[in-house]
Amino acid sequence: MANPGLRAAEREGLVRELMNARRAVRTARYDHDEVGAKAAHAAVDVAKRALGERGPVWWDDGVPDLNRHMARNTPYADWFAALA
């Protein structure tokens, strides 16, 4: 999700950049252009970071971040066990 704190015009510009970068990825893949694909992927990453979709979190909901924990070692342990 994009950072809701971005101004609408800024977010729109960044989304445009992201879409252009994604099209460049597609074109580079179609053309078998490894160098172009690498540059296009980097442009996608830059746009996503500017939008707040990657990189440091921009929100603070007060809930612990459990991303780096195994499900069985979290409050979701019972739910995870039931999947088996």
Backbone as a chain_set.jsonl record, in Angstrom:
{"seq": "MANPGLRAAEREGLVRELMNARRAVRTARYDHDEVGAKAAHAAVDVAKRALGERGPVWWDDGVPDLNRHMARNTPYADWFAALA", "coords": {"N": [[0.837, -1.177, 0.0], [0.485, 2.203, -0.769], [1.949, 5.052, 0.815], [-0.322, 6.843, 2.658], [0.134, 9.427, 3.378], [1.253, 10.834, 1.344], [1.02, 13.532, -0.949], [-1.66, 13.951, -3.27], [-0.983, 14.638, -5.943], [1.737, 14.08, -5.942], [1.734, 11.323, -5.393], [0.363, 10.389, -7.667], [2.202, 11.064, -9.683], [4.343, 9.422, -8.948], [3.178, 6.905, -9.227], [2.785, 6.922, -11.968], [5.477, 6.906, -12.783], [6.171, 4.394, -11.775], [4.537, 2.69, -13.33], [5.589, 3.229, -15.871], [8.159, 2.203, -15.487], [7.558, -0.489, -15.07], [6.531, -1.134, -17.568], [8.876, -0.828, -19.002], [10.332, -2.961, -17.985], [8.866, -5.096, -19.051], [9.25, -4.654, -21.794], [12.043, -4.899, -21.993], [12.368, -7.576, -21.267], [10.991, -8.804, -23.379], [12.643, -8.058, -25.474], [14.879, -9.435, -24.794], [16.862, -8.131, -23.325], [19.103, -7.959, -21.057], [20.587, -6.059, -19.605], [18.987, -3.772, -19.852], [16.706, -4.76, -18.583], [17.624, -5.068, -15.987], [18.118, -2.405, -15.285], [15.517, -1.417, -15.531], [14.168, -2.886, -13.555], [15.451, -1.804, -11.339], [14.472, 0.797, -11.494], [11.777, 0.318, -10.969], [12.003, -0.484, -8.301], [12.945, 1.915, -7.116], [10.732, 3.602, -7.513], [8.747, 2.209, -6.068], [9.808, 2.349, -3.487], [9.716, 5.114, -3.091], [6.987, 5.475, -3.085], [6.409, 4.24, -0.729], [5.907, 1.578, -0.581], [7.897, -0.221, -0.319], [10.806, -0.688, 1.728], [11.577, 1.209, 4.726], [8.991, 1.091, 7.191], [6.069, 3.165, 7.166], [4.062, 3.435, 8.877], [2.627, 3.135, 12.159], [1.193, 1.005, 14.051], [1.306, 0.043, 16.543], [1.427, -2.647, 16.975], [3.368, -5.567, 17.414], [5.961, -6.405, 15.078], [5.835, -9.267, 13.341], [6.98, -10.475, 11.203], [9.502, -11.709, 10.903], [9.362, -14.025, 12.314], [8.68, -17.464, 12.982], [5.537, -18.901, 12.268], [4.595, -20.698, 14.175], [5.7, -19.757, 16.465], [4.365, -17.541, 17.287], [1.482, -15.479, 18.156], [-0.233, -16.64, 16.373], [-0.014, -19.341, 16.373], [-1.853, -21.486, 16.98], [-3.709, -21.269, 14.891], [-1.97, -21.746, 12.724], [-1.165, -24.376, 13.272], [-3.566, -25.698, 12.871], [-3.762, -25.719, 10.143], [-2.383, -27.855, 9.16]], "CA": [[0.0, 0.0, 0.0], [1.225, 3.454, -0.816], [1.858, 5.901, 1.99], [-1.443, 7.77, 2.496], [0.598, 10.764, 3.687], [1.727, 11.496, 0.119], [0.057, 14.404, -1.623], [-2.267, 13.259, -4.41], [-0.196, 14.881, -7.163], [3.005, 13.35, -5.801], [1.432, 9.895, -5.534], [0.042, 10.144, -9.077], [3.458, 11.099, -10.435], [5.124, 8.226, -8.619], [2.496, 5.756, -9.845], [3.113, 7.011, -13.396], [6.855, 6.424, -12.911], [6.153, 2.949, -11.537], [3.956, 2.036, -14.51], [6.589, 3.34, -16.944], [9.246, 1.27, -15.182], [7.046, -1.842, -15.307], [6.493, -1.327, -19.031], [10.271, -0.997, -19.431], [10.688, -4.349, -17.643], [8.228, -5.957, -20.051], [9.931, -4.444, -23.076], [13.392, -5.467, -21.902], [12.231, -9.036, -21.31], [10.605, -9.164, -24.739], [13.819, -7.845, -26.32], [15.993, -10.204, -24.22], [17.844, -7.12, -22.963], [19.379, -8.162, -19.638], [21.02, -4.786, -19.013], [17.786, -2.944, -19.771], [15.822, -5.327, -17.571], [18.186, -4.75, -14.672], [17.869, -0.977, -15.056], [14.079, -1.239, -15.35], [13.845, -3.394, -12.213], [15.939, -0.802, -10.378], [13.533, 1.914, -11.546], [10.584, -0.138, -10.251], [12.328, -0.439, -6.881], [13.005, 3.322, -6.706], [9.363, 4.118, -7.458], [8.046, 1.562, -4.964], [10.314, 2.916, -2.237], [9.194, 6.478, -2.979], [5.571, 5.341, -2.734], [6.281, 3.674, 0.607], [5.542, 0.169, -0.682], [9.092, -0.963, 0.093], [11.683, 0.099, 2.585], [11.116, 1.385, 6.101], [7.544, 1.262, 7.336], [5.632, 4.532, 7.378], [2.944, 3.395, 9.815], [2.897, 2.597, 13.493], [-0.088, 0.596, 14.624], [1.541, -0.418, 17.899], [1.451, -4.111, 17.009], [4.721, -6.038, 17.109], [6.214, -6.917, 13.734], [6.109, -10.698, 13.463], [7.422, -10.976, 9.902], [10.715, -12.517, 10.972], [9.123, -15.114, 13.256], [7.94, -18.605, 12.456], [4.144, -18.81, 12.713], [4.392, -21.508, 15.389], [6.248, -19.024, 17.611], [3.636, -16.277, 17.376], [0.091, -15.662, 18.599], [-0.967, -17.363, 15.334], [0.427, -20.746, 16.438], [-2.994, -22.411, 16.892], [-4.216, -21.178, 13.514], [-1.005, -22.394, 11.866], [-1.232, -25.816, 13.536], [-4.801, -26.212, 12.287], [-3.612, -25.848, 8.691], [-1.829, -29.172, 8.84]], "C": [[0.88, 1.237, 0.0], [0.983, 4.249, 0.467], [0.713, 6.895, 1.801], [-1.057, 9.214, 2.819], [1.127, 11.516, 2.478], [0.628, 12.397, -0.443], [-0.434, 13.686, -2.885], [-1.433, 13.426, -5.672], [1.128, 14.124, -7.113], [2.783, 11.86, -6.016], [1.143, 9.561, -6.997], [1.299, 10.132, -9.939], [4.294, 9.863, -10.198], [4.5, 6.976, -9.23], [2.781, 5.743, -11.345], [4.531, 6.49, -13.648], [6.922, 4.909, -12.737], [5.616, 2.207, -12.757], [4.917, 2.105, -15.701], [7.718, 2.342, -16.733], [8.793, -0.169, -15.432], [6.95, -2.135, -16.8], [7.903, -1.538, -19.572], [10.761, -2.396, -19.108], [10.131, -5.285, -18.71], [8.952, -5.862, -21.398], [11.314, -5.088, -23.075], [13.339, -6.994, -21.942], [11.908, -9.507, -22.722], [11.81, -9.081, -25.676], [15.041, -8.648, -25.865], [17.169, -9.292, -23.875], [18.092, -7.19, -21.456], [19.789, -6.866, -18.94], [19.82, -3.857, -18.834], [16.825, -3.436, -18.701], [16.318, -4.985, -16.173], [17.929, -3.284, -14.325], [16.384, -0.727, -14.798], [13.637, -1.745, -13.983], [14.302, -2.414, -11.139], [14.993, 0.391, -10.341], [12.226, 1.565, -10.838], [10.835, -0.033, -8.748], [12.349, 1.001, -6.359], [11.589, 3.879, -6.55], [8.594, 3.517, -6.286], [8.52, 2.093, -3.616], [9.789, 4.328, -2.025], [7.716, 6.466, -2.596], [5.371, 4.811, -1.319], [5.879, 2.216, 0.596], [6.691, -0.75, -0.311], [9.916, -0.063, 0.992], [11.114, 0.226, 3.988], [9.605, 1.611, 6.153], [7.215, 2.717, 7.635], [4.484, 4.588, 8.373], [3.419, 2.873, 11.156], [1.56, 2.275, 14.126], [0.068, 0.04, 16.027], [1.604, -1.928, 18.049], [2.866, -4.576, 16.682], [4.824, -6.606, 15.696], [6.65, -8.373, 13.854], [6.616, -11.304, 12.16], [8.604, -11.921, 9.989], [10.587, -13.665, 11.979], [8.406, -16.26, 12.547], [6.535, -18.554, 13.049], [3.922, -19.58, 14.013], [4.921, -20.818, 16.647], [5.567, -17.67, 17.806], [2.246, -16.527, 17.952], [-0.772, -16.415, 17.581], [-0.664, -18.867, 15.347], [-0.738, -21.722, 16.279], [-3.572, -22.422, 15.481], [-3.287, -21.943, 12.566], [-1.056, -23.909, 12.038], [-2.472, -26.433, 12.895], [-4.723, -26.364, 10.776], [-3.107, -27.222, 8.285], [-2.919, -30.178, 8.917]], "O": [[1.896, 1.295, 0.693], [-0.06, 4.123, 1.109], [0.761, 7.712, 0.881], [-1.838, 10.13, 2.561], [1.42, 12.708, 2.57], [-0.552, 12.048, -0.409], [0.302, 12.905, -3.488], [-1.202, 12.456, -6.394], [1.583, 13.591, -8.125], [3.545, 11.208, -6.731], [1.632, 8.553, -7.508], [1.443, 9.288, -10.823], [4.886, 9.315, -11.128], [5.213, 6.088, -9.697], [2.993, 4.68, -11.93], [4.767, 5.737, -14.593], [7.643, 4.225, -13.464], [6.189, 1.198, -13.168], [5.039, 1.139, -16.454], [8.181, 1.709, -17.682], [9.562, -0.978, -15.95], [7.249, -3.244, -17.244], [8.106, -2.332, -20.491], [11.533, -2.969, -19.879], [10.838, -6.161, -19.21], [9.225, -6.873, -22.046], [11.705, -5.741, -24.042], [14.177, -7.629, -22.583], [12.478, -10.485, -23.206], [11.981, -9.922, -26.558], [16.109, -8.556, -26.47], [18.326, -9.642, -24.107], [17.381, -6.559, -20.674], [19.378, -6.612, -17.808], [19.662, -3.231, -17.786], [16.204, -2.64, -17.997], [15.531, -4.655, -15.286], [17.562, -2.967, -13.193], [16.031, 0.084, -13.942], [12.82, -1.105, -13.321], [13.61, -2.218, -10.14], [14.737, 0.942, -9.27], [11.631, 2.418, -10.179], [9.98, 0.45, -8.007], [11.827, 1.275, -5.279], [11.289, 4.552, -5.563], [7.871, 4.228, -5.588], [7.714, 2.268, -2.701], [9.453, 4.701, -0.902], [7.25, 7.344, -1.869], [4.276, 4.922, -0.767], [5.543, 1.661, 1.642], [6.48, -1.928, -0.021], [9.747, 1.156, 1.012], [10.261, -0.565, 4.391], [9.026, 2.242, 5.268], [7.995, 3.417, 8.281], [3.983, 5.67, 8.681], [4.476, 2.252, 11.264], [0.882, 3.149, 14.665], [-0.91, -0.387, 16.641], [1.815, -2.43, 19.153], [3.499, -4.038, 15.773], [3.88, -7.213, 15.189], [7.711, -8.669, 14.404], [6.674, -12.527, 12.031], [8.688, -12.861, 9.2], [11.592, -14.208, 12.437], [7.622, -16.04, 11.624], [6.37, -18.198, 14.215], [3.139, -19.15, 14.861], [4.625, -21.245, 17.763], [6.133, -16.765, 18.418], [1.879, -17.674, 18.207], [-1.906, -16.787, 17.882], [-1.031, -19.578, 14.412], [-0.629, -22.687, 15.523], [-3.886, -23.486, 14.946], [-3.751, -22.697, 11.71], [-0.997, -24.646, 11.053], [-2.427, -27.57, 12.427], [-5.541, -27.071, 10.187], [-3.381, -27.689, 7.18], [-2.682, -31.364, 8.684]]}, "num_chains": 1, "name": "protein.A"}
